[in-house]
Amino acid sequence: MSTPNPDGELMSLLDRVAARDEAALKTLYEHTSAKLFGLALRVLGHRDWAEDVLQEALITIWRVAGGHRAS
Protein backbone atom coordinates (compact mmCIF):
# COMPACT_ATOMS: atom_id res chain seq x y z
CA MET A 1 0.00 0.00 0.00
CA SER A 2 1.48 3.36 -0.99
CA THR A 3 1.26 6.48 1.12
CA PRO A 4 -0.61 9.45 -0.33
CA ASN A 5 1.50 12.24 -1.83
CA PRO A 6 -0.42 15.52 -1.44
CA ASP A 7 2.29 17.53 -3.23
CA GLY A 8 2.19 15.16 -6.18
CA GLU A 9 -1.59 15.39 -6.29
CA LEU A 10 -1.48 19.19 -6.27
CA MET A 11 1.16 19.21 -9.02
CA SER A 12 -1.00 16.87 -11.08
CA LEU A 13 -4.00 19.16 -10.58
CA LEU A 14 -1.93 22.17 -11.66
CA ASP A 15 -0.90 20.30 -14.81
CA ARG A 16 -4.56 19.62 -15.56
CA VAL A 17 -5.52 23.24 -14.83
CA ALA A 18 -2.79 24.32 -17.26
CA ALA A 19 -4.58 22.19 -19.87
CA ARG A 20 -7.79 24.14 -19.05
CA ASP A 21 -9.48 21.30 -17.16
CA GLU A 22 -12.25 23.03 -15.22
CA ALA A 23 -12.91 19.95 -13.08
CA ALA A 24 -9.27 20.05 -11.95
CA LEU A 25 -9.66 23.69 -10.90
CA LYS A 26 -12.74 22.75 -8.88
CA THR A 27 -10.85 19.90 -7.22
CA LEU A 28 -7.88 22.17 -6.52
CA TYR A 29 -10.27 24.66 -4.92
CA GLU A 30 -11.86 21.95 -2.79
CA HIS A 31 -8.44 20.75 -1.56
CA THR A 32 -6.91 24.15 -0.84
CA SER A 33 -9.58 26.79 -0.25
CA ALA A 34 -10.02 26.30 3.50
CA LYS A 35 -6.32 26.73 4.25
CA LEU A 36 -5.86 29.58 1.78
CA PHE A 37 -8.91 31.38 3.12
CA GLY A 38 -7.74 30.90 6.71
CA LEU A 39 -4.33 32.31 5.89
CA ALA A 40 -5.80 35.30 4.05
CA LEU A 41 -8.20 35.94 6.93
CA ARG A 42 -5.37 35.88 9.48
CA VAL A 43 -3.23 38.23 7.40
CA LEU A 44 -5.98 40.66 6.39
CA GLY A 45 -8.32 40.47 9.36
CA HIS A 46 -11.45 41.05 7.23
CA ARG A 47 -13.63 38.25 5.94
CA ASP A 48 -14.69 40.12 2.77
CA TRP A 49 -11.09 40.91 1.87
CA ALA A 50 -10.04 37.29 2.47
CA GLU A 51 -12.82 36.07 0.18
CA ASP A 52 -11.63 38.49 -2.52
CA VAL A 53 -8.02 37.34 -2.15
CA LEU A 54 -9.06 33.69 -2.45
CA GLN A 55 -11.07 34.42 -5.58
CA GLU A 56 -8.22 36.39 -7.15
CA ALA A 57 -5.76 33.63 -6.29
CA LEU A 58 -7.86 31.01 -8.09
CA ILE A 59 -8.34 33.28 -11.10
CA THR A 60 -4.58 33.85 -11.23
CA ILE A 61 -3.90 30.12 -10.96
CA TRP A 62 -6.28 29.53 -13.89
CA ARG A 63 -4.53 32.19 -15.98
CA VAL A 64 -0.90 31.28 -15.28
CA ALA A 65 -0.95 27.54 -14.61
CA GLY A 66 0.46 26.95 -18.08
CA GLY A 67 3.73 28.50 -16.93
CA HIS A 68 4.00 26.07 -13.97
CA ARG A 69 7.10 23.88 -13.91
CA ALA A 70 6.98 20.84 -11.65
CA SER A 71 10.75 21.02 -11.13
Phi, psi and omega in degrees: 000129181269153177274146180294147178240092184298323179296318178296321178295316179296320178296322177295318178297319178298321177299319180290322176297320178300330177273012177067039177272104183295326178296325178293322178296319178298316179295318177301315177301312182299325182279335190240342190298321183297314181291318180295319178296316179300318178296312180299320180295318178297318183289316187269329178077005179228126183300315181299318180294319179296320177298318178296317180297317179299315179298314180297323178298315180293323177296318179295318177301316179300317183288322189250004183301333179296339178270000181292136175238121182299333181289000000 
